[in-house]
Amino acid sequence: MKNIFLLSLTFLFLQSVNAQVSLSAGTGLLRGFQSEKTFFGIHGGFELPRNNDVTIYGRIGQYFAQNEDNPSTAVVTGNDFDVIPYQLQVNYFSSFNYTTLEGGTRYYLGNDYDNGFSGYGGSNFLLAFNSVKRDYEKTDISGVYEWEGLYSTGNDEEDGRIISFALGLQGGVKYTIPGTGTVYFDITAQYAIAGVGNNETANNTQLYSPLYFMFNVGFRKDLY
């Protein structure tokens, strides 16, 4: 699914090679409605005008991993029967990140797409790829035993991932500096209508939220 989305964005970009197209890059924050964490990220994309007031755009974002606030506990087992004690309880935190692929249509209000100050908004769709990893503490819950190398978790599902498809709305403002480029800020609300985790680690994370908001600021350069 990720490859199909990337091919679609590439096709739209190649169609625009002989027309006006804009490239953009910036930074931003992602906040889940049911999550206690805010994810910091970077993004890059392109925008292709259909006329002075309507464009289509594509954007790739990477929002870096955060750890859960509350630990979970797993049982580790000695690699052989000579290990004493044979079992220990170890706390771990799950880390979670976002890779997003989005695209949609923007409608500009006020000045044109490439002129002065204006607002914009529209609908979009998004694919989100979440990586979930367990980060174990170095000692058991008593703080006495260092377990790595002598014990194993016995869990073949240390790493997980979630793939979700979302629909959303976006609104923002921009200011075009003649001969330089465009500074922009936008907010996107996304709701995942389908999300699938591949294992227990992914499905039990506390950081997944089907409803989330993205706040992005960046710079756009128009190419002709």
N, C-alpha and C positions, 0 to 999 in steps of 0.2 A: 504494500500500500504506500509506504514511504517513497519507494522508487517511482511509482506511477505519478505521485504528486510532484516529485522533483522533475520528472520528464515533462509534465504539463507546464510547469513554470518555465522550464528551459525552452519549450516550444513557443510560448508567448513572448519570451525575451528575444528569441531568434527572429520572430516575425517583426520585431520592432527595430531591428538593426538599421534599417534604412529610413526610419521615422524618428520623430522626437521621442526620447526616452530619458528617464531620470533614474539615477542610482542613489541610494540612501544608506546611511549607517548611523547607529546611535546606541544608546543604553536605555535601560528601563527596569521596572519592578513588576513582579507578578505576585498577586495575593489571592489565595484561595478563600472562598467565603466560609468554609468549614475548617480551615487550617489556621494554626497559630503562627505560621511562618510567612515571612516576606522573602521572595527569591529575587536576587539581583541578577541582571543579565545584559547581554549585548544582542544586537540584531543588525541585519543587512537586508536590502531588498531592491526592488525596482518598481517603477510606476510608468504606465503607458497611457497617454491621453487619447480618448476617443473624440473629444472636442475640447473647447476651452473650459468647460465646466464639469466634465465627467471623465474619470480615469479608471483603469483597472490596475491593481497592484498585487505584488507578491512579496512575502517577507519570511525570512528564516530567523528564528530567535534561539538563543541558548541561555537558560537561566540556571545558575550554578547551584550545586547541592547544598542542602541544609539537613541537619540532624533533628530527629524527634527530641522533644524536651523530656519525655518520660521513658525510662528504659524498659525493655522486656527481658525476660530471663530464659536461658536455655540450659540444658543439662549436657555437660561434656563428659566423655568416657575415656578411661585410660587406654592407651594404645596396646598395652599388654596387661596381664593379670598381676604383675609385680608392682604396678603403680598403686601407691597408697596415698590418700583414699582413691578408690577406683572411679568414683563419680564426683563431680563438682557442679555447683550451680554458678553460672556466669551471666552477668548482665551485658546487654548489647543495645545499641541505638541503631535505628534504621536511617540511612541517608536517602535523600530523594531529590531528583532534579527534573527539569523540563527541557525538552527540545521541541520547538513549535514550528510548524509550517502553515502559513496562512495566506489567503488570497481573497479578493473581493472587489467590490466597486465603490468608488468614492464620488460624492457629488459636492461640488464647491459652491459656496454661497458668498456673495460679496464680489471681490475681484476674481480674476481668472486663476486657473491652476498655476500659472507661472508669472503672476503679476501681483505685487503688493501684499496686503494683509487680507486674509479670508478665513472662513471656517469651512469645515468639511465633515461629512458623515456618510454612513452607508452600512450595508450588511456584508458579512464575510463568513467564510468557513475555515476550519482549522483542524489540523492533525497534531496531536500531542503525543510525544514519546517520553515516558518517565522511566528512569533507571532507579531501582531500589536495591540498596546494598546494606548488609549487616556489618556494623563496626563493634567488635567485641572488646570488652575491657581486658587488660593484661592479667588481672588477678581474678580469683573467684569472688563471690559476694561478701565473703568474710575478710577479704583483703590479705589473706595469709599465703595462698598458693598461687604461684605463677604457672599457668597451665599450658601455654603454647609449647609445642614440641613433644609434650608428654601425653596430651589428651587431644581428642578430636570431637567435633560437634556431631558427627554422624548425620549431618543434614546435607543433602545434595542440592538444596534449593537456597543456597546462600544469597544469590543474586536473582532479582526478579525484574520484570518490566511490565509496563502498562501502556497499551495503545488505545487512544480514544479519538473519536470524531466529534467536533463541536460546531455549533452555529452561534453567531454573535452579531453584535452591533458595535460600531466604532464612531467616535466623534473627536474632532480635534481642531486646532488652529495652526496657521502657518504664516510666515512672513518671508516674502521673496526679496532679497537684496539684489538690485540690478547688477549684472555682471559678476556676481559672486556665487549665489546659491540661495537655498531656502532653509530656514530654521523652522522646525515643527514640533508640536506636542500633541499627542492623542491618547485617548483612553478607550480600551476595548473591553466589553463584557462578553464572556464566552460561557456557554452551557454545553456540557458533553452529553449528547444524546445516546452515545454508545461508548463504553469503556470496558476493556478486557484485560485482566491480569493473567500472567502465564503460570503463576505458582502461588504457594501459600505466603511466601515473603512479600510478594507484590500485593496480594489481596488483603493482607492484614496491616498494611502501613497506616499510620495515623495522619499522614500528610496529604493524602489524595482528597481532592474536592472536585465534584462535577461542575461547580460554578466558580469561576475565578475572573479576576480583573487584571488587565495589563496596562501599565502606565509607561509610555515611551516618549523619549525626547531625542532628537537627532538632527542631522544635516542632510539635505538633498541637493544633488548637483544635476542640473539639466544638461543633457547632451543633445546635439542636433546633427 
